Amino acid sequence: MHERLKNKLEALRGDLMCGEFILADAKDADMAWGVPSPGRGWPSGDDTPYRSMPTFLDEVRQVVEQGEVDIMLSSVSAMSRLAHQEQLFESSNVTPAIRANDTTDVWAVRGGSYCEQPSRAFSSCYITEAQYGTLHPELGTKPAVNLGLYSITFNNNLELDLANLEAFHAFRARAAEADFDYFLEVFAPNVDCGIPADQIPAYVNDMICRSLAGVALDERPQFLKIPFLGPAALEELVAYDPSLIVGVLGGSSGTTCDAFTLLSQAQKYGARVALFGRKIKDAEAPLEFIRCLRLIVGEGLAPEEAVRLYHDRLTQAGLAPRRALEDDLQLSETSLSYG
């Protein structure tokens, strides 16, 4: 981890009210979507071809150069080019991170139905190749990437949940052996699991706490990445163990007000990390979108004012917004699952 992220995590572990907030851009869509991963860009329509991976990686470079986010999350293949070949992060305050596993509920390929089936553990990459860009690094080589996202989805299914926990157990051993840091993503159930909807937030909280109760403090994740399941659930989890830093995931794109309100509400009720992927990727002007995110958590800019500021900056840049301002100021229902 780079110094800026280390310092923020250390400050937050000492006092969650210290004023620090960690922003991450999740550019790991190619671990889920396939060809549509980079999106269509803007302006575009349904018949516009999807962007290429080189174009997508150019956007990653721009975000890293901007330096407003603390973490850039991507696939191992992307980091092989950016971190290992180009050494993009050597002179940056942005910490590179990779998706260390890709459970089946994030396999959102066209025509597939994997997202609609109970999540199963799986990992494409080896930690060594994430760190060094190869399975056989030279002796004494310093890792260019040493932070990864590990994901679990519980579905109230004893056999499957046990297998997922056993996979997490094995991952922690490999990570410790490689001196590799990780943060933990826990989704809400991705299928009907027999739990009433109003009990899902409590179920997710309990499974997080249960999963980490048998983990030594030094081996715990650097922070959590979870869906925002409401103020009460977030406050409950933060109050249970303030030393465990809680972050929220962005979910689907939605309106600009969806994204800015989610960030503001999450910070208000105890989250100190936010990882936005599609909300940034699908923005008309991703760099301006990120600047507004930082103003919300850093200076307390209200979500509605942030939406207006964002639209002003689109106008200044000569970009047509996807939605009229009044429409973009509306809240819409967004999905809590990856698919």
LUMPAPA-67647 format. One line per field, with one value per residue (C-alpha): residue number from 0; residue in one letter; x, y, z. Coordinates in Angstrom, 1 decimal. Layout:
guza = [NUM | ...] $
tormi = [A | ...] $
px = [X | ...] $
py = [Y | ...] $
pz = [Z | ...] $
END
This chain:
guza = [0 | 1 | 2 | 3 | 4 | 5 | 6 | 7 | 8 | 9 | 10 | 11 | 12 | 13 | 14 | 15 | 16 | 17 | 18 | 19 | 20 | 21 | 22 | 23 | 24 | 25 | 26 | 27 | 28 | 29 | 30 | 31 | 32 | 33 | 34 | 35 | 36 | 37 | 38 | 39 | 40 | 41 | 42 | 43 | 44 | 45 | 46 | 47 | 48 | 49 | 50 | 51 | 52 | 53 | 54 | 55 | 56 | 57 | 58 | 59 | 60 | 61 | 62 | 63 | 64 | 65 | 66 | 67 | 68 | 69 | 70 | 71 | 72 | 73 | 74 | 75 | 76 | 77 | 78 | 79 | 80 | 81 | 82 | 83 | 84 | 85 | 86 | 87 | 88 | 89 | 90 | 91 | 92 | 93 | 94 | 95 | 96 | 97 | 98 | 99 | 100 | 101 | 102 | 103 | 104 | 105 | 106 | 107 | 108 | 109 | 110 | 111 | 112 | 113 | 114 | 115 | 116 | 117 | 118 | 119 | 120 | 121 | 122 | 123 | 124 | 125 | 126 | 127 | 128 | 129 | 130 | 131 | 132 | 133 | 134 | 135 | 136 | 137 | 138 | 139 | 140 | 141 | 142 | 143 | 144 | 145 | 146 | 147 | 148 | 149 | 150 | 151 | 152 | 153 | 154 | 155 | 156 | 157 | 158 | 159 | 160 | 161 | 162 | 163 | 164 | 165 | 166 | 167 | 168 | 169 | 170 | 171 | 172 | 173 | 174 | 175 | 176 | 177 | 178 | 179 | 180 | 181 | 182 | 183 | 184 | 185 | 186 | 187 | 188 | 189 | 190 | 191 | 192 | 193 | 194 | 195 | 196 | 197 | 198 | 199 | 200 | 201 | 202 | 203 | 204 | 205 | 206 | 207 | 208 | 209 | 210 | 211 | 212 | 213 | 214 | 215 | 216 | 217 | 218 | 219 | 220 | 221 | 222 | 223 | 224 | 225 | 226 | 227 | 228 | 229 | 230 | 231 | 232 | 233 | 234 | 235 | 236 | 237 | 238 | 239 | 240 | 241 | 242 | 243 | 244 | 245 | 246 | 247 | 248 | 249 | 250 | 251 | 252 | 253 | 254 | 255 | 256 | 257 | 258 | 259 | 260 | 261 | 262 | 263 | 264 | 265 | 266 | 267 | 268 | 269 | 270 | 271 | 272 | 273 | 274 | 275 | 276 | 277 | 278 | 279 | 280 | 281 | 282 | 283 | 284 | 285 | 286 | 287 | 288 | 289 | 290 | 291 | 292 | 293 | 294 | 295 | 296 | 297 | 298 | 299 | 300 | 301 | 302 | 303 | 304 | 305 | 306 | 307 | 308 | 309 | 310 | 311 | 312 | 313 | 314 | 315 | 316 | 317 | 318 | 319 | 320 | 321 | 322 | 323 | 324 | 325 | 326 | 327 | 328 | 329 | 330 | 331 | 332 | 333 | 334 | 335 | 336 | 337 | 338] $
tormi = [M | H | E | R | L | K | N | K | L | E | A | L | R | G | D | L | M | C | G | E | F | I | L | A | D | A | K | D | A | D | M | A | W | G | V | P | S | P | G | R | G | W | P | S | G | D | D | T | P | Y | R | S | M | P | T | F | L | D | E | V | R | Q | V | V | E | Q | G | E | V | D | I | M | L | S | S | V | S | A | M | S | R | L | A | H | Q | E | Q | L | F | E | S | S | N | V | T | P | A | I | R | A | N | D | T | T | D | V | W | A | V | R | G | G | S | Y | C | E | Q | P | S | R | A | F | S | S | C | Y | I | T | E | A | Q | Y | G | T | L | H | P | E | L | G | T | K | P | A | V | N | L | G | L | Y | S | I | T | F | N | N | N | L | E | L | D | L | A | N | L | E | A | F | H | A | F | R | A | R | A | A | E | A | D | F | D | Y | F | L | E | V | F | A | P | N | V | D | C | G | I | P | A | D | Q | I | P | A | Y | V | N | D | M | I | C | R | S | L | A | G | V | A | L | D | E | R | P | Q | F | L | K | I | P | F | L | G | P | A | A | L | E | E | L | V | A | Y | D | P | S | L | I | V | G | V | L | G | G | S | S | G | T | T | C | D | A | F | T | L | L | S | Q | A | Q | K | Y | G | A | R | V | A | L | F | G | R | K | I | K | D | A | E | A | P | L | E | F | I | R | C | L | R | L | I | V | G | E | G | L | A | P | E | E | A | V | R | L | Y | H | D | R | L | T | Q | A | G | L | A | P | R | R | A | L | E | D | D | L | Q | L | S | E | T | S | L | S | Y | G] $
px = [0.0 | 1.1 | 1.8 | -1.4 | -3.6 | -1.6 | -1.9 | -5.6 | -6.2 | -4.0 | -5.9 | -9.3 | -8.3 | -7.5 | -10.6 | -13.4 | -14.3 | -10.8 | -12.2 | -10.5 | -12.4 | -11.1 | -12.3 | -11.7 | -12.4 | -13.4 | -12.2 | -12.4 | -15.5 | -13.7 | -13.8 | -17.5 | -19.0 | -16.8 | -16.9 | -19.4 | -17.0 | -15.6 | -19.1 | -20.2 | -18.8 | -20.6 | -22.3 | -23.7 | -26.8 | -27.8 | -26.3 | -22.9 | -20.1 | -18.6 | -15.3 | -12.1 | -9.9 | -7.1 | -9.6 | -10.8 | -7.2 | -6.6 | -9.4 | -7.7 | -4.5 | -6.4 | -8.0 | -4.6 | -3.0 | -5.8 | -5.0 | -8.3 | -9.0 | -7.0 | -7.3 | -7.5 | -9.0 | -8.6 | -8.1 | -4.7 | -4.5 | -5.0 | -2.5 | 0.0 | 0.2 | -0.4 | 1.5 | 4.1 | 4.9 | 4.3 | 5.0 | 2.1 | 1.8 | 5.5 | 5.2 | 1.5 | -0.3 | -3.0 | -2.6 | -3.1 | -5.3 | -6.6 | -9.7 | -8.2 | -11.2 | -14.2 | -17.1 | -19.7 | -22.3 | -20.2 | -20.1 | -22.5 | -21.8 | -24.4 | -26.8 | -25.5 | -27.5 | -24.7 | -25.7 | -29.1 | -27.6 | -26.1 | -22.6 | -19.7 | -16.1 | -13.6 | -10.3 | -8.7 | -5.4 | -2.5 | -1.3 | 2.2 | 1.2 | -0.9 | 2.1 | 4.8 | 3.1 | 4.5 | 4.3 | 8.0 | 9.5 | 13.2 | 14.6 | 14.5 | 11.9 | 9.6 | 5.9 | 4.2 | 0.8 | 0.1 | -3.5 | -6.5 | -10.2 | -11.6 | -15.3 | -17.9 | -21.6 | -23.6 | -27.0 | -28.1 | -27.1 | -25.0 | -23.1 | -22.3 | -21.6 | -19.2 | -17.4 | -17.1 | -15.7 | -13.2 | -12.1 | -11.7 | -9.7 | -7.3 | -7.0 | -6.0 | -3.2 | -1.9 | -2.1 | -0.2 | 2.5 | 2.9 | 2.6 | -0.3 | -2.9 | -6.6 | -10.0 | -13.2 | -16.3 | -19.6 | -22.6 | -26.3 | -27.6 | -27.8 | -30.8 | -33.9 | -32.5 | -35.5 | -34.8 | -37.4 | -36.3 | -36.3 | -33.9 | -31.3 | -29.3 | -29.1 | -28.1 | -25.3 | -24.0 | -24.0 | -22.3 | -19.6 | -19.0 | -19.2 | -16.7 | -14.1 | -14.5 | -12.0 | -9.5 | -6.5 | -6.5 | -3.3 | -4.8 | -8.2 | -9.1 | -7.9 | -11.5 | -14.9 | -16.8 | -20.5 | -23.8 | -25.5 | -28.5 | -29.8 | -28.7 | -29.7 | -27.7 | -24.6 | -24.7 | -25.1 | -22.1 | -19.9 | -20.8 | -20.2 | -16.5 | -15.2 | -11.8 | -13.2 | -13.4 | -16.6 | -16.9 | -19.8 | -20.0 | -21.6 | -23.9 | -25.5 | -25.3 | -28.6 | -28.9 | -26.1 | -28.2 | -28.3 | -24.5 | -24.0 | -26.8 | -25.4 | -22.0 | -23.4 | -25.6 | -22.9 | -20.5 | -23.2 | -23.9 | -20.4 | -18.8 | -15.3 | -14.6 | -16.6 | -15.8 | -17.6 | -17.3 | -20.2 | -21.2 | -17.9 | -17.5 | -20.9 | -20.5 | -20.4 | -17.2 | -15.6 | -12.9 | -15.5 | -17.7 | -14.8 | -14.1 | -17.7 | -17.4 | -14.4 | -16.2 | -19.1 | -16.9 | -14.2 | -16.1 | -19.7 | -21.2 | -24.9 | -25.8 | -28.3 | -25.7 | -23.1 | -25.5 | -26.0 | -22.2 | -21.6 | -24.1 | -22.5 | -19.1 | -20.6 | -21.9 | -18.5 | -16.9 | -19.5 | -20.9 | -24.6 | -25.8 | -27.5 | -30.4 | -31.9 | -30.9 | -34.3 | -34.3 | -30.8 | -31.8 | -34.2 | -33.5 | -34.2 | -34.2 | -30.8 | -29.7 | -27.8 | -26.4 | -23.5 | -25.6] $
py = [0.0 | 3.5 | 5.9 | 7.9 | 4.9 | 3.5 | 6.8 | 7.0 | 3.4 | 4.0 | 7.2 | 5.6 | 2.6 | 5.1 | 7.2 | 6.7 | 10.4 | 11.6 | 13.1 | 10.7 | 9.0 | 6.5 | 6.6 | 3.7 | 3.4 | -0.2 | -0.7 | -4.5 | -4.9 | -7.3 | -9.9 | -10.0 | -8.7 | -9.8 | -7.6 | -5.1 | -4.4 | -1.1 | 0.3 | 2.4 | 5.7 | 9.0 | 10.2 | 6.9 | 4.9 | 1.2 | 0.6 | 2.2 | -0.4 | -1.1 | 0.6 | -1.4 | -2.4 | 0.0 | 2.8 | 1.6 | 1.5 | 5.0 | 6.1 | 4.2 | 6.1 | 9.4 | 8.6 | 7.6 | 10.8 | 12.9 | 11.4 | 12.0 | 8.4 | 6.4 | 3.0 | 1.8 | -1.7 | -3.7 | -7.2 | -8.9 | -8.7 | -4.9 | -4.5 | -6.6 | -3.8 | -0.8 | -1.6 | -4.1 | -3.1 | 0.7 | 1.1 | 3.6 | 3.7 | 4.2 | 8.0 | 8.1 | 8.4 | 6.0 | 2.4 | -0.4 | -3.3 | -6.4 | -8.6 | -11.7 | -13.9 | -13.9 | -15.8 | -17.1 | -14.4 | -11.8 | -13.8 | -11.5 | -12.6 | -12.1 | -15.1 | -16.6 | -17.2 | -17.6 | -14.5 | -16.1 | -19.2 | -19.5 | -18.1 | -20.5 | -19.7 | -19.4 | -17.6 | -17.0 | -15.5 | -16.6 | -14.1 | -14.2 | -13.2 | -10.4 | -9.1 | -9.5 | -10.0 | -13.5 | -16.8 | -17.0 | -13.7 | -13.0 | -13.3 | -10.0 | -8.5 | -6.0 | -6.5 | -3.8 | -4.7 | -5.9 | -5.3 | -7.4 | -7.7 | -11.0 | -11.6 | -13.8 | -14.1 | -16.1 | -17.6 | -19.4 | -22.7 | -24.8 | -26.8 | -23.8 | -21.3 | -23.8 | -24.2 | -20.5 | -20.1 | -22.9 | -21.1 | -17.9 | -19.9 | -21.2 | -17.7 | -16.2 | -18.8 | -18.0 | -14.2 | -14.5 | -16.5 | -14.0 | -11.0 | -9.8 | -7.4 | -7.8 | -6.2 | -8.3 | -7.8 | -9.4 | -9.3 | -9.7 | -13.1 | -13.3 | -15.8 | -16.4 | -17.9 | -18.2 | -15.2 | -12.4 | -9.2 | -7.2 | -9.6 | -9.7 | -6.7 | -8.5 | -11.7 | -10.1 | -8.3 | -11.5 | -13.5 | -10.8 | -10.8 | -14.6 | -15.0 | -12.8 | -13.9 | -16.7 | -14.5 | -13.0 | -9.2 | -9.0 | -11.2 | -9.4 | -7.5 | -3.9 | -2.9 | -4.2 | -3.6 | -4.2 | -3.1 | -0.2 | -2.0 | 1.0 | 3.4 | 1.0 | -1.9 | 0.2 | 1.8 | -1.5 | -3.0 | 0.0 | 0.1 | -3.7 | -3.3 | 0.3 | -1.1 | -2.8 | -0.1 | -0.5 | 0.5 | 0.5 | -0.6 | 1.5 | -1.0 | -0.2 | 3.1 | 4.8 | 8.6 | 10.9 | 11.7 | 8.0 | 7.9 | 11.1 | 10.4 | 6.9 | 8.3 | 11.0 | 8.6 | 6.0 | 8.5 | 9.9 | 6.4 | 5.2 | 4.1 | 5.4 | 3.8 | 3.9 | 1.8 | 3.0 | 1.1 | 1.4 | 4.8 | 6.2 | 4.2 | 5.2 | 8.9 | 11.4 | 12.9 | 10.4 | 12.8 | 15.5 | 12.9 | 11.8 | 15.4 | 15.8 | 12.5 | 14.0 | 17.3 | 15.3 | 13.4 | 16.0 | 19.2 | 18.1 | 19.2 | 18.2 | 15.5 | 17.9 | 20.6 | 18.2 | 17.1 | 20.7 | 21.3 | 18.2 | 19.4 | 22.9 | 21.3 | 19.2 | 22.3 | 24.0 | 21.0 | 21.1 | 17.6 | 16.8 | 15.0 | 11.6 | 13.1 | 16.5 | 18.1 | 17.7 | 14.0 | 13.5 | 15.0 | 12.1 | 9.0 | 5.7 | 2.1 | 0.5 | -3.2 | -4.5 | -7.5 | -7.4 | -8.6] $
pz = [0.0 | -0.7 | 2.2 | 1.8 | 2.2 | 5.0 | 6.9 | 6.4 | 7.6 | 10.6 | 11.5 | 11.1 | 13.3 | 16.0 | 15.5 | 13.0 | 13.5 | 12.5 | 9.2 | 6.8 | 4.0 | 1.4 | -2.1 | -4.6 | -8.3 | -9.1 | -12.7 | -12.5 | -14.7 | -17.1 | -14.2 | -14.7 | -17.9 | -20.8 | -24.0 | -22.5 | -19.6 | -20.7 | -21.4 | -24.4 | -23.3 | -23.8 | -25.9 | -27.1 | -27.8 | -27.7 | -31.1 | -30.2 | -30.1 | -26.7 | -26.0 | -26.2 | -23.3 | -24.5 | -24.3 | -20.9 | -19.6 | -20.8 | -18.5 | -15.6 | -16.4 | -16.3 | -12.9 | -11.5 | -12.8 | -11.3 | -7.9 | -6.2 | -5.4 | -2.9 | -4.5 | -8.1 | -8.3 | -11.5 | -12.8 | -12.7 | -16.5 | -16.4 | -13.6 | -15.5 | -18.0 | -15.8 | -12.6 | -13.9 | -17.4 | -17.2 | -13.5 | -13.5 | -9.7 | -8.9 | -8.6 | -7.6 | -4.3 | -5.6 | -4.4 | -7.0 | -6.0 | -7.8 | -7.6 | -5.9 | -6.6 | -8.9 | -7.3 | -9.7 | -8.8 | -10.6 | -13.8 | -15.6 | -19.2 | -22.0 | -22.2 | -19.0 | -15.8 | -13.3 | -11.4 | -10.7 | -9.2 | -5.6 | -5.4 | -5.5 | -4.7 | -7.5 | -8.2 | -11.6 | -10.3 | -8.2 | -5.6 | -6.9 | -10.4 | -8.9 | -7.0 | -9.5 | -12.9 | -13.1 | -11.3 | -11.1 | -9.9 | -9.6 | -6.1 | -4.3 | -6.6 | -4.9 | -5.5 | -7.6 | -6.3 | -2.8 | -2.1 | -3.2 | -3.0 | -1.7 | -2.2 | -0.4 | -0.9 | 1.7 | 0.8 | 4.0 | 2.4 | 4.8 | 2.1 | -0.2 | 2.6 | 4.3 | 0.9 | 0.5 | 4.1 | 3.4 | 0.3 | 2.3 | 5.0 | 2.3 | 0.7 | 4.1 | 4.4 | 0.9 | 1.5 | 4.9 | 3.3 | 0.5 | 2.9 | 0.8 | 2.1 | 1.3 | 1.9 | 2.2 | 0.1 | 1.4 | -0.8 | 0.2 | -0.9 | -4.7 | -4.7 | -2.7 | 0.4 | 2.6 | 4.7 | 4.9 | 3.1 | 6.3 | 8.0 | 5.2 | 6.6 | 10.0 | 8.3 | 6.4 | 9.5 | 11.5 | 8.8 | 8.5 | 12.3 | 12.5 | 9.6 | 11.2 | 14.8 | 14.3 | 12.5 | 14.4 | 14.4 | 12.3 | 9.7 | 9.4 | 6.2 | 5.9 | 5.5 | 4.4 | 1.2 | 1.6 | 0.1 | 1.9 | 3.5 | 5.3 | 8.1 | 11.0 | 9.6 | 8.9 | 12.3 | 14.0 | 12.2 | 12.9 | 16.6 | 17.0 | 16.3 | 15.5 | 14.7 | 11.6 | 8.9 | 6.9 | 3.2 | 0.8 | -2.8 | -5.4 | -7.1 | -10.5 | -12.2 | -11.5 | -11.5 | -10.4 | -7.3 | -6.5 | -6.3 | -4.4 | -1.9 | -1.3 | -0.6 | 1.7 | 3.6 | 4.0 | 5.5 | 7.8 | 9.3 | 9.7 | 6.5 | 5.9 | 2.5 | -0.8 | -3.9 | -7.0 | -10.2 | -12.7 | -11.2 | -12.3 | -15.5 | -16.8 | -15.9 | -18.7 | -17.3 | -14.9 | -13.6 | -12.8 | -11.2 | -8.9 | -8.0 | -6.8 | -4.8 | -3.0 | -2.3 | -0.7 | 1.8 | 2.2 | 2.4 | 3.2 | -0.1 | -0.1 | -2.8 | -4.6 | -4.8 | -6.0 | -8.8 | -9.8 | -9.7 | -11.8 | -14.4 | -14.5 | -15.2 | -18.0 | -19.5 | -19.2 | -20.9 | -23.7 | -22.8 | -23.1 | -19.9 | -20.1 | -18.2 | -17.8 | -14.5 | -12.9 | -13.8 | -12.5 | -9.2 | -8.6 | -6.6 | -8.3 | -7.0 | -7.5 | -7.4 | -4.4 | -6.3 | -8.8 | -11.7] $
END
